């Protein structure tokens, strides 16, 4: 598999333009893998929020016993 890196922008319709030299190497019907990376301050916050949501979705009330052990220094 070949790899190439380039910078582009996303149009209002959600399209990403390929540089001509990249587009000339890809044939119609070729399978491609796309990795998107972008800089924005809120991306880290979004990842943390999604991770917290997934954690909370499987957290059971019975798990609170561990928090009680951490919070109660008299038990130690």
RAQUI-V55240 format. One record per residue. N is the residue number from 1. PHI is phi in degrees with one decimal (NA if undefined). D_LAST is the distance of its C-alpha to the last C-alpha in Angstrom with 2 decimals. Layout:
N/PHI/D_LAST + N/PHI/D_LAST
This chain:
1/NA/56.27 + 2/-86.1/57.37 + 3/-134.9/55.19 + 4/-144.5/56.31 + 5/-121.8/54.63 + 6/-154.8/56.32 + 7/-107.1/55.72 + 8/-152.9/57.09 + 9/-127.6/56.62 + 10/-99.4/56.12 + 11/-75.9/59.05 + 12/-59.5/58.82 + 13/-86.2/59.44 + 14/86.6/56.50 + 15/-91.6/58.73 + 16/-112.3/57.93 + 17/-84.5/60.97 + 18/-93.8/61.37 + 19/-61.6/63.23 + 20/-54.6/66.68 + 21/-68.3/66.01 + 22/-78.4/62.95 + 23/-60.0/64.74 + 24/-71.2/67.64 + 25/-90.5/65.42 + 26/-106.7/64.06 + 27/-98.6/66.41 + 28/-56.5/66.47 + 29/92.3/64.44 + 30/-63.8/62.19 + 31/-79.7/58.56 + 32/-129.3/56.33 + 33/-118.2/52.63 + 34/-115.9/51.65 + 35/-120.7/48.60 + 36/-107.0/48.33 + 37/-134.8/46.53 + 38/-148.2/46.89 + 39/-100.3/45.52 + 40/-161.6/44.22 + 41/-61.7/41.32 + 42/-83.5/40.17 + 43/-66.7/39.87 + 44/-63.9/36.36 + 45/-64.6/35.31 + 46/-64.4/36.95 + 47/-61.8/35.13 + 48/-64.2/31.73 + 49/-63.9/32.75 + 50/-64.1/33.97 + 51/-63.4/30.83 + 52/-64.2/28.69 + 53/-61.9/31.15 + 54/-67.1/30.93 + 55/-63.6/27.12 + 56/-62.9/27.20 + 57/-65.9/29.95 + 58/-110.3/27.82 + 59/-77.8/24.46 + 60/-100.2/23.91 + 61/-57.4/22.26 + 62/-63.8/20.15 + 63/-70.2/18.50 + 64/-64.7/16.88 + 65/-58.7/14.01 + 66/-68.4/12.65 + 67/-65.8/13.13 + 68/-63.0/11.29 + 69/-64.4/8.07 + 70/-69.2/8.94 + 71/-79.3/10.13 + 72/-101.6/7.68 + 73/-72.1/5.45 + 74/-68.1/5.46 + 75/-71.0/3.80 + 76/-71.4/0.00
